[in-house]
Amino acid sequence: MHASSASQLMILAAVALAQSAHSGPQHPAALADIDALVSGRYDNAAQVARGKKTGESPAPQHVTITIEPTQREGWELWRIHMDVDPAVARDAGSDTSLDAVWAMNVLRQVAGKPLQFVPYTLLHSVDAATVKASSFDQSQWLSIEACALDGNARGTHIIAQLPADAMCVAVSMSLGGKRAFLPSRIERDGDRLQADLIYFGKPWRVDARKAT
């Protein structure tokens, strides 16, 4: 092979590799990108309608998940609200309106893990109604590191879940009933957000769409 031909082949190979790297999945450049991707209000109204149409049992309840970026990069407030059908609430002995609020600290490149969502629970002394993303105060929150979700972000696709060997169950017992609203898996893709919660004592995947 002539030297000139070999050089041309090397150049073509280098160009091909560069194009492949450029076109492949990319990590968001910064935590701010992740904050922007997941923020918004998500509603599972379509999932509720499907459940009613097919007679799903137990019937999916109406859930909204509102994710608000705070003034601190990598910190978000997750507000989870469920409207429970009165008949379902009566049978389950629950309220017709259930709420939980979490602070999520998004971390990157921690101990070899590409992405982590570390949940925080509000201190008992703080009224949840007074909590605002615009005036986020980390000292009002207690880390639940045992329930951290490990995952990856590829372009606009984010997925994270609780490791199988996590000690989350024992640690979360002190959270009371709201531990059912602590996500064990989240997936964000396009305008969809899926979150695994606990419903009627069993894992349940909320399938919500971005509303705002």
Secondary structure, DSSP 8 states (H G I E B T S, - for coil): --HHHHHHHHHHHHHHHHHHHHHS----SSHHHHHHHH-EEEE-HHHHHHHHHHT-SS---EEEEEEEE-SSTTEEEEEEEEE--HHHHHHHT--SEEEEEEEEEEEEEETTEEEEEEEEEE-TTS-GGG--GGG--GGGEEE-GGG-EEEEEETTEEEEE--TT--HHHHHGGGGGGGGGS-SEEEEETTEEEEEEEETTEEEEEEEEE--
